Amino acid sequence: MKQKTSNLQRILLVDDEVEILESCQRCLFNAGYSEVVTECDSRKVLDLLSREEVTVIVLDLRMPHLTGQDLLPQIVSNWPEIPIIVATADNDVDTVVNCIKQGAFDYLVKPIDVKRLITSVKKTLEMRSLASELSTLKQYLFTDRLDHPENFGSIVTGNKNMRAIFQYLEVVSGTRQPIMITGETGTGKELIARAVHDLSGCTGDFVALNAAGLDDNMFSDTLFGHRKGAFTGADLARDGLITRASGGTLFLDEIGDLNEMSQIKLLRLLQEQEYYPVGSDFVKKSDARIVLATNRDLLERIKQGKFRNDLYYRLCGHRVHLPPLRERLDDLPLLLDHFLAASAVCLGKKKPTPPPELAVLLALYPFPGNIRELEAMVFDAVLRHPGGVLSMETFRSVIGDEREPGHPQAPKPTSEGGALSAIFGHFPTIDEVEEYMIREAMRRAKGNQGLASKLLGMGRQTLNKRLKG
């Protein structure tokens, strides 16, 4: 079920010169803004605002009957949420400063430059969108609100951090800004991207492209398409995935692997919603919502000169970082049960019963492949399962004697005693350290001596004797 969201961006132009209104309206139409309302009589503006929803106002300051300077404070007082761009016939610094003090967001100097108009409107709309998102997000977090849990039904979790991510996505998915999803491989980035699509209200398709391993030619042709004769073998024109995603969502995975030329083309697509099919000199517009993902550290890639700084900051508007499985261990029982049921259905078997200690054993493993690795591990176990209680042998064959990861390595000792002194309050004896390690291992293994002995690297009987001693 898709969430119904309002993506209204109605721009109101107020000027007593009809020619200027028509010219600015055409420019904004050409820039992709379909809702542009004009008013040449400033006396009708307040009544118009009381009847219609407006997102941003471009207001001329010098008009007969009721000037923009007189109108500005009334709009700010009654509709403070609507940002106002004032237009003045001369670069009168004092007038502009006074308008900004009264609440205007930006200003234009007449005659209005087309590029400046479009840039100012775009910046103002982004500012209003971010302010609205922040206000809504506060309401979600303070009330623990989640309006559309059904859109996250494919993501098995009870983790509070994941719920906070869902709340954030409900707020930002209705906007047209790109969303960047980061996280290790196997954490569910595509599932999150599909949830964003479902929440966005987009009526078009969800189209995915994995950019890993694509050179610039392949990336451009796959994404943007080509015209007939663009290269050898291009006997027919072909649309790219961006066309298939029209009115919907384009999901670009592994963008951290893109080469520089592809990054430049992606930046243009994000900034201007424009692209060139391969071999074409005619620019095309795209209305696809764009969601991106990577498992790379993009800041590190920037330091290495492998990722563009300007593209990175263009992606910073809306970001979601998915925690690895080792940071959401409370989800292990839920995921285990889910994958056991799914594997049994897939293999035509009865769902096996897991032993109680299995979830504890899994909690000691780092899962470098995250949820995808757990799914494969469970599927393999169910495939080999003859019946009854599920065997732990297939899991042990993968996990082996792994000790609990996901915890930082012990700090290096310092001249003051380092980590040991921090734990014990003094430099401990060997007996004190041993007692502490056994107690901690038993806590992490939830009382299971077999698992605790593996953590400690000692035999079970030896551990049993130490516990009794």
Secondary structure, 3 states (H helix, E strand, C coil): CCCCCCCCCCEEEECCCHHHHHHHHHHHHHCCCCCEEEECCHHHHHHHHHHCCCCEEEEECCCCCCCHHHHHHHHHHHCCCCCEEEEECCCCHHHHHHHHHHCCCEEEECCCCHHHHHHHHHHHHHHHHHHHHHHHHHHHHHHCCCCCHHHHCCCCCCCHHHHHHHHHHHHHCCCCCCEEEECCCCCCHHHHHHHHHHHHCCCCCEEEEECCCCCHHHHHHHHHEECCCCCCCCCCCEECHHHHCCCCEEEEECHHHCCHHHHHHHHHHHHHCEECCECCCCCEECCCEEEEEECCCHHHHHHCCCCCHHHHHHCCCEEEECCCHHHCHHHHHHHHHHHHHHHHHHHCCCCCECCCHHHHHHHCCCCCCHHHHHHHHHHHHHHHCCCCECCCHHHHHHHCCCCCCCCCCCCCCCCCCHHHHHHHCCCCCHHHHHHHHHHHHHHHCCCCHHHHHHHHCCCHHHHHHHHHC
